[in-house]
């Protein structure tokens, strides 16, 4: 059963990558694929150019931000660690790190982040960790598919991608770390 699930997941990922590669990217930040047509809960991994968003702070710093430069779609990064869940940040309480604007639910969370931002910053620039494992920079569908593992925050595009990422997390982190270096340049 597990083999069948893995085979179906792999086939879906390949199909999405092929479809996404043949799609044209419009001016919006949304993926070229129509999410309303995607009723599967499998990992949705587009090609690198479909959702890649590069921060303006430097040529090699890649972070997944919105059109306003906000990372994590405005969710408080500290809440993932302290509360174990996503909590919407307040636009009046913000910090900037590696070209991305982080929003916080409280000034205490902001202070914690400002003390050691590298400790709390999401891995792989807040792109889908499973996507990076596959060698692509994929957007995340929402804030809920995440894990904090060995003190680091890993986000995934959806629950299916998170499940695959966690199925062999140490090996997947190793692959993602290698691919991240390739995706972000020298």
C-alpha positions in Angstrom: 0.0 0.0 0.0 2.8 2.4 0.9 4.5 1.6 -2.4 1.3 2.3 -4.3 0.9 5.7 -2.5 4.5 6.6 -3.2 4.1 5.7 -6.9 1.0 7.7 -7.2 2.6 10.6 -5.4 5.6 10.5 -7.7 3.4 10.3 -10.8 1.3 13.3 -9.7 4.5 15.3 -9.0 5.9 14.5 -12.4 2.6 15.3 -14.1 2.3 18.7 -12.2 5.9 19.5 -13.2 5.2 18.8 -16.8 2.0 20.7 -16.8 3.5 23.6 -15.0 6.5 23.7 -17.4 4.1 24.0 -20.3 2.1 26.8 -18.7 2.8 30.4 -19.1 3.3 32.6 -16.1 1.1 35.7 -15.9 1.8 38.9 -14.1 0.3 37.7 -10.8 2.0 35.9 -8.0 -0.3 32.9 -8.3 0.7 29.7 -10.0 -0.2 29.1 -13.6 -2.2 26.0 -12.6 -5.8 26.4 -11.6 -6.0 25.3 -8.0 -9.8 24.7 -8.3 -9.1 21.9 -10.8 -6.6 20.3 -8.4 -8.8 18.2 -6.2 -5.9 15.8 -5.2 -4.1 16.3 -1.9 -0.8 15.2 -3.4 2.3 17.4 -3.4 1.8 20.3 -5.9 5.3 21.0 -7.1 5.6 23.6 -9.9 8.7 24.4 -11.9 11.2 26.8 -10.4 10.1 29.8 -12.4 6.4 29.4 -11.6 6.6 30.6 -8.0 10.2 31.8 -7.5 10.3 35.1 -5.7 13.6 36.7 -5.1 14.2 39.3 -2.4 15.8 42.5 -3.4 18.4 42.5 -0.7 21.1 40.6 -2.6 21.7 38.6 -5.7 22.0 35.2 -3.9 19.4 35.7 -1.2 16.2 33.9 -2.3 13.2 34.2 -0.1 9.5 33.4 -0.8 7.8 36.8 -0.3 4.6 38.4 -1.5 4.5 41.6 -3.7 5.0 43.7 -0.5 8.1 41.8 0.5 6.3 40.0 3.4 7.4 36.4 4.1 5.2 33.6 5.4 2.1 35.4 4.0 2.3 37.6 7.1 2.3 34.8 9.8 4.4 35.2 12.9 7.5 32.9 12.6 8.0 32.8 16.3 4.5 31.3 16.8 5.5 28.2 14.9 8.1 27.5 17.5 6.4 28.7 20.7 2.8 27.9 20.0 3.2 25.1 17.5 0.8 26.7 15.1 0.6 29.6 12.6 -0.6 32.9 14.1 -1.3 35.9 11.9 1.2 38.7 12.4 0.4 42.4 13.0 1.6 44.7 10.2 2.5 47.3 12.8 5.0 44.9 14.4 7.7 44.0 11.9 11.4 43.3 11.3 13.4 42.8 8.2 15.9 39.9 7.7 17.6 38.9 4.5 15.5 41.2 2.5 12.1 39.8 3.8 9.7 41.6 6.1 8.5 39.5 9.0 5.3 40.3 10.9 4.7 39.4 14.5 1.7 38.9 16.7 3.4 40.6 19.7 6.3 42.8 20.5 7.7 40.0 22.6 7.8 37.7 19.5 9.6 40.6 17.6 12.1 41.0 20.4 12.9 37.2 20.4 13.3 37.2 16.6 15.5 40.3 16.6 17.9 38.6 19.1 18.7 35.8 16.8 16.8 35.9 13.4 18.8 33.1 11.9 17.5 30.7 14.6 13.9 31.4 13.6 14.0 32.1 9.9 12.3 29.3 7.9 14.6 26.9 6.0 15.0 27.3 2.3 13.7 30.9 2.2 10.2 29.7 3.1 9.8 27.8 -0.1 8.3 24.3 0.1 10.9 22.0 1.7 9.7 19.0 -0.2 9.9 21.0 -3.5 13.5 21.9 -2.7 14.1 18.2 -2.1 12.9 17.7 -5.7 15.1 20.5 -6.9 12.5 23.2 -7.4 11.4 26.4 -5.6 7.7 25.8 -5.0 5.3 28.2 -3.2 3.3 27.2 -0.2 -0.5 27.0 -0.3 -1.0 28.1 3.2 0.6 28.3 6.7 -0.5 24.9 8.1 1.8 22.4 6.4 5.0 22.8 8.6 7.2 21.0 11.0 9.7 22.2 13.5 12.5 19.6 13.5 15.7 19.8 15.5 15.0 23.5 16.2 14.4 24.5 12.6 11.2 25.5 10.7 10.4 23.6 7.5 7.4 24.6 5.5 5.7 22.5 2.8 3.3 23.4 0.0 0.5 21.3 1.4 -0.2 18.4 3.7 0.7 15.8 1.0 4.1 17.4 0.5 4.6 17.6 4.3 3.8 13.9 4.7 6.3 13.0 2.0 9.0 15.3 3.4 8.5 13.8 6.9 8.5 10.2 5.7 12.3 10.2 5.6 13.0 13.6 7.0 16.8 13.3 7.6 17.4 12.1 4.1 15.1 14.7 2.6 16.8 17.5 4.6 20.2 16.3 3.2 18.8 16.3 -0.4 17.2 19.7 0.1 20.3 21.2 1.6 22.3 20.0 -1.5 19.6 21.3 -3.9 19.3 24.6 -2.0 23.0 25.4 -2.7 22.4 24.6 -6.4 19.2 26.7 -6.5 20.7 29.7 -4.8 24.0 29.8 -6.7 27.6 30.0 -5.5 
